[in-house]
Amino acid sequence: MAMASFDDIYASKPQPFSLHTLYRIWSGVVKKSYVYNTLIGILVLSGLFLFLFSGSSSKSSARHFSSVPPNLPPSFARLASLLVDIHKEASPTSSSNGDDDNVLRFFSIGDFGVNTAGARTAALALANVTASLRPSFIVGLGDNFYPTGVEKHSAQRQFRQNFESVYGAQALRSVPWFMALGDHDHCGDVGAQVQYTASSSNKRRRWRMPAQWFGVRANARGEAAESGTNAYDAMKNAAVQFVFSDTVAGEGSMPGVEDGDGSTRRHMYDRCYRPDAAGRAVSEEHNAYVERELERWSSGADGAAPWMIVVGHRPVLSATRRSCAPPNEGGLSAAEMLHRDYRIRKYADHSERAQRADRPPLVYLGGHDHTVQHIESRGASSSVHFLVNGVGGYDLHAFDKRCEAGASASCLPLGAVGHEHKLHVASAYYGFAVHELRASRFDTIFVDAEGLGRDVRTTVFRKNV
């Protein structure tokens, strides 16, 4: 009796799925030699292996850089170097908190709503860096449309000229933009900007302003959702809660501000403000919303994110000449100063409460003053960090001569009782900010869009150092 071949035995009973099964199927389809089929099989399996595992490796390279980040143009060599330094410092091997392996990267840009040479320079740099670093989203810090906001009858044209065309590079088209309102926006119909969110002209829903003020939650995987959506309500274990405030609306309930009263000066554009968007009733509703969100965070309510970032247009603290000057010399109006002091106290109280419970300090992102700044307001056991980023394209502003980076900011108000202010960063050039948030730290690089190496890095740590 002749001995049965391997193929006869294999065919005589059911066999488990295996690589040999794949080989037999391939050989039946492609009538080639054993050597040919074996070589082709190796190539196919190698390609499959690369396809399955290349995704995870690219994600890893996007999170941590041991050398120059991939694809950054040579003009951003300083940005690349600063990112490498941050990633070395924050790597899990040098941190006691393994959660720092998870990085949420996003960008911010302020005072960009104009089609000028400065804005186009910033937009080009933003597109180039976005293509390489792939942020999860972009935060707009207000003054989205100069000089007098958007009106419904011209909204499509204004969005096309000042947003879609200036920020229309391929790399920016699929990135969500969460947008705050500025004082120039309040000179128009703020509802037109809100309504553009649901407009058919808003390709890929990248413009996101679901309301005059709103919240955003984001997790360490880079997923982000705005309030009013199912994704926002369903998000668990968010790394950060954003509160997008409307600083012009917030001023409307300050003492001495009357609806439609031109004698009560709020800003040079006070004549533009509309009671239905910035009057007392709206202001009280806005301020109550912000307070509720801060209370939920600082009390550690169930599901509250560890980090809190308040986004607003007008800065709480700023070392520019115009923000430090008295009202009769072109400085802040009485309403602006009252709202500033109100926010300093509120933010300091909530930040202290959160830090007593081992939560990170509160961070505020603002624009309005066309500079980049990091001001720390620090008490005995807590701090609040104010970042200013208003260099998206409009004319740059000068600093008060009394203020120097690295020194106590003597021109700034005392603010919260027992708090001192320190100016960590003070510079002015067109650009935007790259932010990276980890469990133990929040890093910011103010990017010089002109590529002249003026990029500045600053860090907010979870615990005071």
Helices and strands as residue ranges (DSSP letters): H 6-12, H 19-29, H 34-63, G 74-76, H 77-90, G 92-94, G 98-101, E 104-109, H 117-133, E 138-140, G 152-154, H 155-159, I 160-164, G 170-172, E 177-179, G 185-187, H 190-196, G 203-205, E 207-208, E 214-218, E 224-226, H 230-234, E 240-244, H 247-251, G 270-272, H 275-278, H 280-298, E 307-311, H 321-324, G 327-329, H 334-356, E 362-366, E 372-378, E 383-389, E 420-427, E 431-437, E 441-448, E 456-461
